[in-house]
Amino acid sequence: MSDTQLRVGLVGGGPWARTVHAPGLADHPATKLEAVWTRRPEVARELADQHGARAAGTFDDLLDGVDAVAFAVPPSVQGGFAERAARAGKHVVLEKPLAGDLETAERVAAAVGDAGVASLMMLTMRYTQHTREWLAGIREAGGWTGGAARWLSGALLGDTYGGAGWRATDGVLVDVGPHVIDLMDAALGPVTDVVAAHRTDADLWHIVLAHTGGATSTVSMSTRVPVQPTAAEFTVYGEHGLRTLARSRGAAEAYTALLDDFAALIDTGVRGHECDAARGVHLQRVLTDCLRAAETISDNSAGTGHHRT
């Protein structure tokens, strides 16, 4: 903030909290990591001690001493706590997806709107300068008729995230899907329909999306293939040819830029942002439609004995 640092409480103590959220909040000039809370007190104490913060005994204890809350917890956990934080008047930094289901995501966004607090989603790639310049060029040129996204990695085959219950259970659609769908949506216009979606037993997804204005895009993604490093690429094509964006590996840089925007929203009183909680609801709705489309194909295949793609 302009005169004093924003006191931020961190909820979560997993790998992403330890490597991105905590150091980012502690090092940014506009924020101070004030407190850490997790359901495991010893984890909260260890992380808090590393960054000169305090370990909160309860979530309410954390809320009492901060101006904002950053979340690094599974989506099914984030939804309820984020709604409580917003209704308590705390600005929020939110992980993706916004919640475990669409109804809860809508409640979070409603709470953010009712309380008039700032909110930003941690859609990592969207905050890097490289991505911002790519999107600005695409929007300025116009005339795009289609696109394709590919995100293939072995993240869930390794030790760092392979043991994370929600990633293993929910799969790549919930883990990586928000990043991929968000970028194609930002490049080609809002997704209006999930034309088709197919998920293999090995959690490889193929999705066809329709966008406002008539563009279409395809998405292929998995975090269970032996690819190292991650192969992530985003392409649009149309009357100006083809333009491609490769994934940049700069989570720390992205988080710093997110906090720049977060502090600016709070300082100016502006609440709308292209990556705010309302954006999270839109992405949650697309994820829900992808699941329904995949289930429909699965049901049709089971009923006919044919496998549709």
C-alpha positions, 0 to 999 in steps of 0.5 A: 500500500502507499503508506503502510505495508498490507498485512497478509495472512497465508492459509496453507503450508504445502509446496506452493505456499512454501516456494511461492506465496510465503517468500513472495509476500515476505519480500514484496515492498507493498506486503508483509507476511503477518501470519500463517495458518494451516490445520497442522500447527507445526507446519504453520509454526515452521513456515511462519518462523522462516519469514518472521511471521506469527503462527495463527492458532485458528482461521479466525485468529488469522483474520483478526490481525490482517488486511488480506488473506492469500490462499494456498489450499485445495479448491474444496477447502478454499471456497468456504474459507475465502467466502468467510474472509471476504465477508470479514472485509479482507482482500483475497488472493485466490488459487485456481480453481476458485472452489470445489464446485460452481455453486461455492465459487459463485458464493465466493464471488458474491461475498467479494462483491458484497464486501467491496474487497479486492480479489485476484486469482493466481493464474500464474502465466497471466501476470508475466510481461511476456504473456501480457505482451502476447495478449496485447498483440493478439487483441490489437491485431484481431481476426483470429479464427482458431487456436490450440493449447497443449500442456503435457508434464509428468508433474504427478509422476514426481514426489513434489506434487505426486502425493497431493491428494486433490491433484491426484483425485481431481486430475489435470482438468482442475489443476492445470485446466484453469491456466489453459482455458483462461489463456485461450479465453483471453486470446480468442474471446470468452468461451461460450460452449464446450463442444466436446471433451474426452478424458482417457483412463490415464487422465489425458484430456482433449477438449474443443471450445467455442468462443464468442465471435465464432473462433474455436480452440482445442486443448490437450493436457495431462500431468501424467506423461513422462515429459520433463520439463513441462511442454506447454504451448499456446497458439492462435491463427487467423488472417494474420497468420499464426502466433505462439506463446510458450510457457515461461517458468517464472512463478516468482516473477508472476507472483510479484506482478500479481502483488503489484496489481493487488496493491494497486487495486487496494490503493485506488479503490478499483475492484474490477480486474481481468483475473478477479473472483468473477473470472474465477466463476467463469472458469469454474463454469467452463470446467463444470461444462467440460466434466459434463461433456466428458461424462456424456461421451462416456455414457454414450460409449458405454451404451453403444459399445463405441468409443467417441473422441 
